[in-house]
């Protein structure tokens, strides 16, 4: 799943039916299902085709900055939490479920959680450097 923002915005077509040709008379209008004498531009619900608009560069940069900042914050927090006594060792959830607390006290579990935080930091730095170069 790509986390790349879309570069263009496309409006939806009003109808999947093909547009009638300009030079055909009322015969093709009757064959296509529209009433004769009604031009497609004056038909109810008709929307002219718009050209796709590009997302402004400053908005792409702001979104990238906020995304990288959030990932870095979460990565640092997840790296630190397993090794803090006030949060990990004295957690009310672990006190309420002693089996879960005993499992969470293992060094491998703490290392795994810290590894997820490091992975999050690596993704943030990689995303920031890749977007800057591209």
ABEGO torsion letter per residue (X at the ends): XBABBBABBBBBBABABBBBBAABBAAAAAAAGBBBGBBAAABBGBBBBBBBBBBBAAAAAAAAAAAAAAAAAAAAAAAAAAABAAAAAABAAAAABAAAAAAAABAAAAAAAAAAAAAAAAAAAAAAAAAAAX
